[in-house]
Amino acid sequence: MADIDKCRGDGCPIKEKCYRYTAEDGTYQNYFTKAPFDGEKCNMYWGENAEYIFNQLKKITNNGTNQAT
């Protein structure tokens, strides 16, 4: 389940390699209103190792709560 804003990939040639497009939907999934690909690049592209990196960041920040232990 993705805990990120997802992309519908409309008109995006790199959507199949982007985690924001390929991730499984969460229960209450948010989507960009418009695909962020501008015809040349995407500033929101999230590459192949995104899920692993995201999970590591969540662990570092106490599951995303940013609370000190």
N, CA, C and O atoms as a Maestro MAE file, in Angstrom:
{
 s_m_m2io_version
 :::
 2.0.0
}

f_m_ct {
 s_m_title
 :::
 protein
 m_atom[276] {
  # First column is atom index #
  i_m_mmod_type
  r_m_x_coord
  r_m_y_coord
  r_m_z_coord
  i_m_residue_number
  s_m_chain_name
  s_m_pdb_residue_name
  s_m_pdb_atom_name
  i_m_atomic_number
  :::
  1 25 0.841 -1.166 0.000 1 A "MET " " N  " 7
  2 3 0.000 0.000 0.000 1 A "MET " " CA " 6
  3 2 0.894 1.239 0.000 1 A "MET " " C  " 6
  4 15 1.822 1.341 0.802 1 A "MET " " O  " 8
  5 25 0.616 2.162 -0.887 2 A "ALA " " N  " 7
  6 3 1.439 3.361 -1.032 2 A "ALA " " CA " 6
  7 2 0.969 4.473 -0.101 2 A "ALA " " C  " 6
  8 15 -0.217 4.800 -0.055 2 A "ALA " " O  " 8
  9 25 1.907 5.046 0.632 3 A "ASP " " N  " 7
  10 3 1.621 6.178 1.508 3 A "ASP " " CA " 6
  11 2 2.220 7.430 0.866 3 A "ASP " " C  " 6
  12 15 2.931 8.200 1.512 3 A "ASP " " O  " 8
  13 25 1.915 7.614 -0.423 4 A "ILE " " N  " 7
  14 3 2.456 8.725 -1.196 4 A "ILE " " CA " 6
  15 2 1.356 9.267 -2.102 4 A "ILE " " C  " 6
  16 15 0.320 8.628 -2.285 4 A "ILE " " O  " 8
  17 25 1.588 10.448 -2.663 5 A "ASP " " N  " 7
  18 3 0.712 10.939 -3.721 5 A "ASP " " CA " 6
  19 2 1.089 10.201 -4.988 5 A "ASP " " C  " 6
  20 15 2.252 10.195 -5.393 5 A "ASP " " O  " 8
  21 25 0.103 9.580 -5.611 6 A "LYS " " N  " 7
  22 3 0.360 8.815 -6.820 6 A "LYS " " CA " 6
  23 2 0.057 9.643 -8.057 6 A "LYS " " C  " 6
  24 15 -0.528 10.723 -7.979 6 A "LYS " " O  " 8
  25 25 0.469 9.111 -9.195 7 A "CYS " " N  " 7
  26 3 0.284 9.763 -10.487 7 A "CYS " " CA " 6
  27 2 -0.496 8.816 -11.400 7 A "CYS " " C  " 6
  28 15 -0.247 7.611 -11.404 7 A "CYS " " O  " 8
  29 25 -1.427 9.355 -12.163 8 A "ARG " " N  " 7
  30 3 -2.184 8.528 -13.111 8 A "ARG " " CA " 6
  31 2 -1.385 8.289 -14.395 8 A "ARG " " C  " 6
  32 15 -1.747 7.419 -15.187 8 A "ARG " " O  " 8
  33 25 -0.313 9.039 -14.613 9 A "GLY " " N  " 7
  34 3 0.585 8.814 -15.736 9 A "GLY " " CA " 6
  35 2 0.096 9.287 -17.086 9 A "GLY " " C  " 6
  36 15 0.660 8.899 -18.109 9 A "GLY " " O  " 8
  37 25 -0.931 10.111 -17.123 10 A "ASP " " N  " 7
  38 3 -1.467 10.593 -18.397 10 A "ASP " " CA " 6
  39 2 -0.396 11.290 -19.241 10 A "ASP " " C  " 6
  40 15 0.139 12.325 -18.843 10 A "ASP " " O  " 8
  41 25 -0.091 10.723 -20.393 11 A "GLY " " N  " 7
  42 3 0.873 11.307 -21.316 11 A "GLY " " CA " 6
  43 2 2.326 11.184 -20.895 11 A "GLY " " C  " 6
  44 15 3.192 11.822 -21.495 11 A "GLY " " O  " 8
  45 25 2.611 10.396 -19.899 12 A "CYS " " N  " 7
  46 3 3.982 10.279 -19.392 12 A "CYS " " CA " 6
  47 2 4.674 9.056 -19.989 12 A "CYS " " C  " 6
  48 15 4.188 7.936 -19.830 12 A "CYS " " O  " 8
  49 25 5.795 9.254 -20.671 13 A "PRO " " N  " 7
  50 3 6.511 8.125 -21.282 13 A "PRO " " CA " 6
  51 2 7.334 7.292 -20.299 13 A "PRO " " C  " 6
  52 15 7.793 6.207 -20.655 13 A "PRO " " O  " 8
  53 25 7.529 7.774 -19.074 14 A "ILE " " N  " 7
  54 3 8.346 7.043 -18.096 14 A "ILE " " CA " 6
  55 2 7.517 6.465 -16.949 14 A "ILE " " C  " 6
  56 15 8.076 6.017 -15.948 14 A "ILE " " O  " 8
  57 25 6.197 6.470 -17.086 15 A "LYS " " N  " 7
  58 3 5.327 6.040 -15.990 15 A "LYS " " CA " 6
  59 2 5.559 4.601 -15.551 15 A "LYS " " C  " 6
  60 15 5.429 4.306 -14.363 15 A "LYS " " O  " 8
  61 25 5.892 3.707 -16.453 16 A "GLU " " N  " 7
  62 3 6.076 2.300 -16.110 16 A "GLU " " CA " 6
  63 2 7.293 2.059 -15.218 16 A "GLU " " C  " 6
  64 15 7.417 0.989 -14.622 16 A "GLU " " O  " 8
  65 25 8.189 3.034 -15.119 17 A "LYS " " N  " 7
  66 3 9.378 2.917 -14.275 17 A "LYS " " CA " 6
  67 2 9.284 3.798 -13.040 17 A "LYS " " C  " 6
  68 15 10.246 3.915 -12.281 17 A "LYS " " O  " 8
  69 25 8.133 4.413 -12.838 18 A "CYS " " N  " 7
  70 3 7.958 5.344 -11.723 18 A "CYS " " CA " 6
  71 2 7.079 4.729 -10.636 18 A "CYS " " C  " 6
  72 15 5.981 4.245 -10.910 18 A "CYS " " O  " 8
  73 25 7.572 4.756 -9.408 19 A "TYR " " N  " 7
  74 3 6.838 4.198 -8.277 19 A "TYR " " CA " 6
  75 2 5.520 4.930 -8.041 19 A "TYR " " C  " 6
  76 15 4.557 4.324 -7.571 19 A "TYR " " O  " 8
  77 25 5.463 6.206 -8.357 20 A "ARG " " N  " 7
  78 3 4.232 6.967 -8.162 20 A "ARG " " CA " 6
  79 2 3.110 6.465 -9.080 20 A "ARG " " C  " 6
  80 15 1.936 6.728 -8.818 20 A "ARG " " O  " 8
  81 25 3.455 5.757 -10.132 21 A "TYR " " N  " 7
  82 3 2.463 5.168 -11.033 21 A "TYR " " CA " 6
  83 2 2.237 3.683 -10.741 21 A "TYR " " C  " 6
  84 15 1.103 3.206 -10.790 21 A "TYR " " O  " 8
  85 25 3.307 2.956 -10.438 22 A "THR " " N  " 7
  86 3 3.219 1.500 -10.324 22 A "THR " " CA " 6
  87 2 2.849 0.991 -8.931 22 A "THR " " C  " 6
  88 15 2.449 -0.165 -8.794 22 A "THR " " O  " 8
  89 25 2.971 1.817 -7.903 23 A "ALA " " N  " 7
  90 3 2.686 1.369 -6.531 23 A "ALA " " CA " 6
  91 2 1.221 0.983 -6.375 23 A "ALA " " C  " 6
  92 15 0.339 1.547 -7.023 23 A "ALA " " O  " 8
  93 25 0.985 0.019 -5.508 24 A "GLU " " N  " 7
  94 3 -0.377 -0.412 -5.195 24 A "GLU " " CA " 6
  95 2 -1.101 0.711 -4.450 24 A "GLU " " C  " 6
  96 15 -0.513 1.372 -3.593 24 A "GLU " " O  " 8
  97 25 -2.357 0.921 -4.772 25 A "ASP " " N  " 7
  98 3 -3.150 1.964 -4.114 25 A "ASP " " CA " 6
  99 2 -3.366 1.652 -2.645 25 A "ASP " " C  " 6
  100 15 -3.514 0.493 -2.257 25 A "ASP " " O  " 8
  101 25 -3.383 2.705 -1.831 26 A "GLY " " N  " 7
  102 3 -3.746 2.591 -0.439 26 A "GLY " " CA " 6
  103 2 -5.261 2.679 -0.301 26 A "GLY " " C  " 6
  104 15 -5.968 2.845 -1.295 26 A "GLY " " O  " 8
  105 25 -5.758 2.568 0.918 27 A "THR " " N  " 7
  106 3 -7.190 2.636 1.165 27 A "THR " " CA " 6
  107 2 -7.763 3.990 0.764 27 A "THR " " C  " 6
  108 15 -8.796 4.054 0.097 27 A "THR " " O  " 8
  109 25 -7.115 5.049 1.156 28 A "TYR " " N  " 7
  110 3 -7.529 6.412 0.812 28 A "TYR " " CA " 6
  111 2 -6.403 7.049 0.013 28 A "TYR " " C  " 6
  112 15 -5.645 7.860 0.545 28 A "TYR " " O  " 8
  113 25 -6.289 6.693 -1.247 29 A "GLN " " N  " 7
  114 3 -5.145 7.086 -2.061 29 A "GLN " " CA " 6
  115 2 -5.315 8.490 -2.649 29 A "GLN " " C  " 6
  116 15 -6.360 8.822 -3.210 29 A "GLN " " O  " 8
  117 25 -4.271 9.300 -2.510 30 A "ASN " " N  " 7
  118 3 -4.234 10.623 -3.134 30 A "ASN " " CA " 6
  119 2 -3.518 10.532 -4.467 30 A "ASN " " C  " 6
  120 15 -2.572 9.761 -4.629 30 A "ASN " " O  " 8
  121 25 -3.977 11.324 -5.415 31 A "TYR " " N  " 7
  122 3 -3.367 11.403 -6.746 31 A "TYR " " CA " 6
  123 2 -3.099 12.860 -7.098 31 A "TYR " " C  " 6
  124 15 -3.813 13.758 -6.651 31 A "TYR " " O  " 8
  125 25 -2.062 13.087 -7.906 32 A "PHE " " N  " 7
  126 3 -1.860 14.413 -8.473 32 A "PHE " " CA " 6
  127 2 -3.069 14.725 -9.350 32 A "PHE " " C  " 6
  128 15 -3.613 13.825 -9.988 32 A "PHE " " O  " 8
  129 25 -3.494 15.978 -9.391 33 A "THR " " N  " 7
  130 3 -4.621 16.332 -10.258 33 A "THR " " CA " 6
  131 2 -4.213 16.310 -11.718 33 A "THR " " C  " 6
  132 15 -5.049 16.095 -12.596 33 A "THR " " O  " 8
  133 25 -2.934 16.530 -11.983 34 A "LYS " " N  " 7
  134 3 -2.389 16.509 -13.344 34 A "LYS " " CA " 6
  135 2 -1.032 15.821 -13.283 34 A "LYS " " C  " 6
  136 15 -0.265 16.041 -12.346 34 A "LYS " " O  " 8
  137 25 -0.735 14.996 -14.267 35 A "ALA " " N  " 7
  138 3 0.579 14.346 -14.297 35 A "ALA " " CA " 6
  139 2 1.672 15.410 -14.305 35 A "ALA " " C  " 6
  140 15 1.604 16.344 -15.104 35 A "ALA " " O  " 8
  141 25 2.675 15.295 -13.438 36 A "PRO " " N  " 7
  142 3 3.703 16.328 -13.332 36 A "PRO " " CA " 6
  143 2 4.740 16.318 -14.461 36 A "PRO " " C  " 6
  144 15 5.648 17.149 -14.455 36 A "PRO " " O  " 8
  145 25 4.629 15.409 -15.419 37 A "PHE " " N  " 7
  146 3 5.559 15.376 -16.558 37 A "PHE " " CA " 6
  147 2 5.271 16.582 -17.445 37 A "PHE " " C  " 6
  148 15 4.136 16.771 -17.884 37 A "PHE " " O  " 8
  149 25 6.295 17.405 -17.714 38 A "ASP " " N  " 7
  150 3 6.080 18.644 -18.465 38 A "ASP " " CA " 6
  151 2 6.458 18.548 -19.942 38 A "ASP " " C  " 6
  152 15 6.566 19.572 -20.617 38 A "ASP " " O  " 8
  153 25 6.656 17.353 -20.441 39 A "GLY " " N  " 7
  154 3 7.043 17.179 -21.839 39 A "GLY " " CA " 6
  155 2 8.528 16.907 -22.001 39 A "GLY " " C  " 6
  156 15 8.960 16.380 -23.026 39 A "GLY " " O  " 8
  157 25 9.310 17.264 -20.990 40 A "GLU " " N  " 7
  158 3 10.755 17.042 -21.011 40 A "GLU " " CA " 6
  159 2 11.231 16.238 -19.814 40 A "GLU " " C  " 6
  160 15 12.093 15.369 -19.946 40 A "GLU " " O  " 8
  161 25 10.671 16.525 -18.645 41 A "LYS " " N  " 7
  162 3 11.105 15.855 -17.415 41 A "LYS " " CA " 6
  163 2 9.958 15.842 -16.402 41 A "LYS " " C  " 6
  164 15 8.929 16.491 -16.587 41 A "LYS " " O  " 8
  165 25 10.170 15.091 -15.342 42 A "CYS " " N  " 7
  166 3 9.198 15.030 -14.255 42 A "CYS " " CA " 6
  167 2 9.930 15.289 -12.945 42 A "CYS " " C  " 6
  168 15 10.822 14.530 -12.565 42 A "CYS " " O  " 8
  169 25 9.558 16.341 -12.270 43 A "ASN " " N  " 7
  170 3 10.194 16.666 -10.995 43 A "ASN " " CA " 6
  171 2 9.716 15.771 -9.859 43 A "ASN " " C  " 6
  172 15 10.277 15.813 -8.764 43 A "ASN " " O  " 8
  173 25 8.693 14.964 -10.103 44 A "MET " " N  " 7
  174 3 8.159 14.078 -9.075 44 A "MET " " CA " 6
  175 2 8.490 12.613 -9.345 44 A "MET " " C  " 6
  176 15 7.979 11.735 -8.649 44 A "MET " " O  " 8
  177 25 9.318 12.331 -10.321 45 A "TYR " " N  " 7
  178 3 9.700 10.961 -10.677 45 A "TYR " " CA " 6
  179 2 10.292 10.259 -9.466 45 A "TYR " " C  " 6
  180 15 11.126 10.818 -8.754 45 A "TYR " " O  " 8
  181 25 9.853 9.039 -9.243 46 A "TRP " " N  " 7
  182 3 10.337 8.242 -8.121 46 A "TRP " " CA " 6
  183 2 10.787 6.906 -8.693 46 A "TRP " " C  " 6
  184 15 9.956 6.059 -9.020 46 A "TRP " " O  " 8
  185 25 12.092 6.712 -8.814 47 A "GLY " " N  " 7
  186 3 12.691 5.568 -9.485 47 A "GLY " " CA " 6
  187 2 12.496 4.213 -8.831 47 A "GLY " " C  " 6
  188 15 11.727 4.071 -7.880 47 A "GLY " " O  " 8
  189 25 13.195 3.229 -9.347 48 A "GLU " " N  " 7
  190 3 12.992 1.818 -9.024 48 A "GLU " " CA " 6
  191 2 13.195 1.445 -7.559 48 A "GLU " " C  " 6
  192 15 12.489 0.565 -7.067 48 A "GLU " " O  " 8
  193 25 14.107 2.059 -6.852 49 A "ASN " " N  " 7
  194 3 14.366 1.707 -5.453 49 A "ASN " " CA " 6
  195 2 13.540 2.540 -4.482 49 A "ASN " " C  " 6
  196 15 13.825 2.554 -3.284 49 A "ASN " " O  " 8
  197 25 12.548 3.217 -4.968 50 A "ALA " " N  " 7
  198 3 11.788 4.157 -4.161 50 A "ALA " " CA " 6
  199 2 11.141 3.525 -2.936 50 A "ALA " " C  " 6
  200 15 11.220 4.094 -1.847 50 A "ALA " " O  " 8
  201 25 10.511 2.379 -3.078 51 A "GLU " " N  " 7
  202 3 9.819 1.765 -1.949 51 A "GLU " " CA " 6
  203 2 10.808 1.411 -0.839 51 A "GLU " " C  " 6
  204 15 10.531 1.658 0.335 51 A "GLU " " O  " 8
  205 25 11.945 0.840 -1.194 52 A "TYR " " N  " 7
  206 3 12.958 0.494 -0.197 52 A "TYR " " CA " 6
  207 2 13.451 1.753 0.524 52 A "TYR " " C  " 6
  208 15 13.534 1.774 1.752 52 A "TYR " " O  " 8
  209 25 13.776 2.795 -0.235 53 A "ILE " " N  " 7
  210 3 14.273 4.047 0.352 53 A "ILE " " CA " 6
  211 2 13.204 4.673 1.241 53 A "ILE " " C  " 6
  212 15 13.499 5.130 2.345 53 A "ILE " " O  " 8
  213 25 11.966 4.692 0.761 54 A "PHE " " N  " 7
  214 3 10.868 5.268 1.538 54 A "PHE " " CA " 6
  215 2 10.696 4.527 2.863 54 A "PHE " " C  " 6
  216 15 10.513 5.160 3.902 54 A "PHE " " O  " 8
  217 25 10.752 3.214 2.840 55 A "ASN " " N  " 7
  218 3 10.612 2.431 4.069 55 A "ASN " " CA " 6
  219 2 11.763 2.675 5.030 55 A "ASN " " C  " 6
  220 15 11.562 2.707 6.244 55 A "ASN " " O  " 8
  221 25 12.963 2.846 4.502 56 A "GLN " " N  " 7
  222 3 14.107 3.152 5.352 56 A "GLN " " CA " 6
  223 2 13.938 4.524 6.010 56 A "GLN " " C  " 6
  224 15 14.242 4.688 7.192 56 A "GLN " " O  " 8
  225 25 13.460 5.492 5.258 57 A "LEU " " N  " 7
  226 3 13.226 6.828 5.818 57 A "LEU " " CA " 6
  227 2 12.153 6.789 6.907 57 A "LEU " " C  " 6
  228 15 12.267 7.483 7.917 57 A "LEU " " O  " 8
  229 25 11.124 5.986 6.704 58 A "LYS " " N  " 7
  230 3 10.088 5.850 7.727 58 A "LYS " " CA " 6
  231 2 10.660 5.263 9.006 58 A "LYS " " C  " 6
  232 15 10.298 5.693 10.101 58 A "LYS " " O  " 8
  233 25 11.556 4.275 8.878 59 A "LYS " " N  " 7
  234 3 12.189 3.683 10.058 59 A "LYS " " CA " 6
  235 2 13.038 4.722 10.792 59 A "LYS " " C  " 6
  236 15 13.011 4.812 12.020 59 A "LYS " " O  " 8
  237 25 13.783 5.495 10.026 60 A "ILE " " N  " 7
  238 3 14.661 6.506 10.628 60 A "ILE " " CA " 6
  239 2 13.855 7.539 11.385 60 A "ILE " " C  " 6
  240 15 14.279 8.013 12.439 60 A "ILE " " O  " 8
  241 25 12.695 7.893 10.858 61 A "THR " " N  " 7
  242 3 11.868 8.928 11.501 61 A "THR " " CA " 6
  243 2 10.762 8.313 12.355 61 A "THR " " C  " 6
  244 15 9.710 8.927 12.536 61 A "THR " " O  " 8
  245 25 10.986 7.119 12.878 62 A "ASN " " N  " 7
  246 3 10.008 6.454 13.756 62 A "ASN " " CA " 6
  247 2 8.660 6.291 13.054 62 A "ASN " " C  " 6
  248 15 7.624 6.727 13.556 62 A "ASN " " O  " 8
  249 25 8.700 5.657 11.889 63 A "ASN " " N  " 7
  250 3 7.498 5.398 11.091 63 A "ASN " " CA " 6
  251 2 6.792 6.661 10.649 63 A "ASN " " C  " 6
  252 15 5.565 6.697 10.554 63 A "ASN " " O  " 8
  253 25 7.565 7.690 10.380 64 A "GLY " " N  " 7
  254 3 6.989 8.903 9.835 64 A "GLY " " CA " 6
  255 2 6.424 9.860 10.857 64 A "GLY " " C  " 6
  256 15 5.851 10.881 10.479 64 A "GLY " " O  " 8
  257 25 6.565 9.566 12.161 65 A "THR " " N  " 7
  258 3 5.972 10.424 13.176 65 A "THR " " CA " 6
  259 2 6.899 11.550 13.599 65 A "THR " " C  " 6
  260 15 6.452 12.520 14.212 65 A "THR " " O  " 8
  261 25 8.198 11.437 13.278 66 A "ASN " " N  " 7
  262 3 9.188 12.448 13.637 66 A "ASN " " CA " 6
  263 2 9.270 12.692 15.135 66 A "ASN " " C  " 6
  264 15 9.668 13.779 15.554 66 A "ASN " " O  " 8
  265 25 8.908 11.719 15.945 67 A "GLN " " N  " 7
  266 3 8.979 11.846 17.381 67 A "GLN " " CA " 6
  267 2 10.290 11.289 17.896 67 A "GLN " " C  " 6
  268 15 10.738 10.232 17.453 67 A "GLN " " O  " 8
  269 25 10.895 11.981 18.811 68 A "ALA " " N  " 7
  270 3 12.151 11.496 19.395 68 A "ALA " " CA " 6
  271 2 11.864 10.315 20.314 68 A "ALA " " C  " 6
  272 15 10.809 10.239 20.943 68 A "ALA " " O  " 8
  273 25 12.826 9.393 20.379 69 A "THR " " N  " 7
  274 3 12.650 8.221 21.245 69 A "THR " " CA " 6
  275 2 13.371 8.410 22.547 69 A "THR " " C  " 6
  276 15 13.338 7.528 23.405 69 A "THR " " O  " 8
  :::
 }
 m_bond[275] {
  # First column is bond index #
  i_m_from
  i_m_to
  i_m_order
  :::
  1 1 2 1
  2 2 3 1
  3 3 4 2
  4 3 5 1
  5 5 6 1
  6 6 7 1
  7 7 8 2
  8 7 9 1
  9 9 10 1
  10 10 11 1
  11 11 12 2
  12 11 13 1
  13 13 14 1
  14 14 15 1
  15 15 16 2
  16 15 17 1
  17 17 18 1
  18 18 19 1
  19 19 20 2
  20 19 21 1
  21 21 22 1
  22 22 23 1
  23 23 24 2
  24 23 25 1
  25 25 26 1
  26 26 27 1
  27 27 28 2
  28 27 29 1
  29 29 30 1
  30 30 31 1
  31 31 32 2
  32 31 33 1
  33 33 34 1
  34 34 35 1
  35 35 36 2
  36 35 37 1
  37 37 38 1
  38 38 39 1
  39 39 40 2
  40 39 41 1
  41 41 42 1
  42 42 43 1
  43 43 44 2
  44 43 45 1
  45 45 46 1
  46 46 47 1
  47 47 48 2
  48 47 49 1
  49 49 50 1
  50 50 51 1
  51 51 52 2
  52 51 53 1
  53 53 54 1
  54 54 55 1
  55 55 56 2
  56 55 57 1
  57 57 58 1
  58 58 59 1
  59 59 60 2
  60 59 61 1
  61 61 62 1
  62 62 63 1
  63 63 64 2
  64 63 65 1
  65 65 66 1
  66 66 67 1
  67 67 68 2
  68 67 69 1
  69 69 70 1
  70 70 71 1
  71 71 72 2
  72 71 73 1
  73 73 74 1
  74 74 75 1
  75 75 76 2
  76 75 77 1
  77 77 78 1
  78 78 79 1
  79 79 80 2
  80 79 81 1
  81 81 82 1
  82 82 83 1
  83 83 84 2
  84 83 85 1
  85 85 86 1
  86 86 87 1
  87 87 88 2
  88 87 89 1
  89 89 90 1
  90 90 91 1
  91 91 92 2
  92 91 93 1
  93 93 94 1
  94 94 95 1
  95 95 96 2
  96 95 97 1
  97 97 98 1
  98 98 99 1
  99 99 100 2
  100 99 101 1
  101 101 102 1
  102 102 103 1
  103 103 104 2
  104 103 105 1
  105 105 106 1
  106 106 107 1
  107 107 108 2
  108 107 109 1
  109 109 110 1
  110 110 111 1
  111 111 112 2
  112 111 113 1
  113 113 114 1
  114 114 115 1
  115 115 116 2
  116 115 117 1
  117 117 118 1
  118 118 119 1
  119 119 120 2
  120 119 121 1
  121 121 122 1
  122 122 123 1
  123 123 124 2
  124 123 125 1
  125 125 126 1
  126 126 127 1
  127 127 128 2
  128 127 129 1
  129 129 130 1
  130 130 131 1
  131 131 132 2
  132 131 133 1
  133 133 134 1
  134 134 135 1
  135 135 136 2
  136 135 137 1
  137 137 138 1
  138 138 139 1
  139 139 140 2
  140 139 141 1
  141 141 142 1
  142 142 143 1
  143 143 144 2
  144 143 145 1
  145 145 146 1
  146 146 147 1
  147 147 148 2
  148 147 149 1
  149 149 150 1
  150 150 151 1
  151 151 152 2
  152 151 153 1
  153 153 154 1
  154 154 155 1
  155 155 156 2
  156 155 157 1
  157 157 158 1
  158 158 159 1
  159 159 160 2
  160 159 161 1
  161 161 162 1
  162 162 163 1
  163 163 164 2
  164 163 165 1
  165 165 166 1
  166 166 167 1
  167 167 168 2
  168 167 169 1
  169 169 170 1
  170 170 171 1
  171 171 172 2
  172 171 173 1
  173 173 174 1
  174 174 175 1
  175 175 176 2
  176 175 177 1
  177 177 178 1
  178 178 179 1
  179 179 180 2
  180 179 181 1
  181 181 182 1
  182 182 183 1
  183 183 184 2
  184 183 185 1
  185 185 186 1
  186 186 187 1
  187 187 188 2
  188 187 189 1
  189 189 190 1
  190 190 191 1
  191 191 192 2
  192 191 193 1
  193 193 194 1
  194 194 195 1
  195 195 196 2
  196 195 197 1
  197 197 198 1
  198 198 199 1
  199 199 200 2
  200 199 201 1
  201 201 202 1
  202 202 203 1
  203 203 204 2
  204 203 205 1
  205 205 206 1
  206 206 207 1
  207 207 208 2
  208 207 209 1
  209 209 210 1
  210 210 211 1
  211 211 212 2
  212 211 213 1
  213 213 214 1
  214 214 215 1
  215 215 216 2
  216 215 217 1
  217 217 218 1
  218 218 219 1
  219 219 220 2
  220 219 221 1
  221 221 222 1
  222 222 223 1
  223 223 224 2
  224 223 225 1
  225 225 226 1
  226 226 227 1
  227 227 228 2
  228 227 229 1
  229 229 230 1
  230 230 231 1
  231 231 232 2
  232 231 233 1
  233 233 234 1
  234 234 235 1
  235 235 236 2
  236 235 237 1
  237 237 238 1
  238 238 239 1
  239 239 240 2
  240 239 241 1
  241 241 242 1
  242 242 243 1
  243 243 244 2
  244 243 245 1
  245 245 246 1
  246 246 247 1
  247 247 248 2
  248 247 249 1
  249 249 250 1
  250 250 251 1
  251 251 252 2
  252 251 253 1
  253 253 254 1
  254 254 255 1
  255 255 256 2
  256 255 257 1
  257 257 258 1
  258 258 259 1
  259 259 260 2
  260 259 261 1
  261 261 262 1
  262 262 263 1
  263 263 264 2
  264 263 265 1
  265 265 266 1
  266 266 267 1
  267 267 268 2
  268 267 269 1
  269 269 270 1
  270 270 271 1
  271 271 272 2
  272 271 273 1
  273 273 274 1
  274 274 275 1
  275 275 276 2
  :::
 }
}
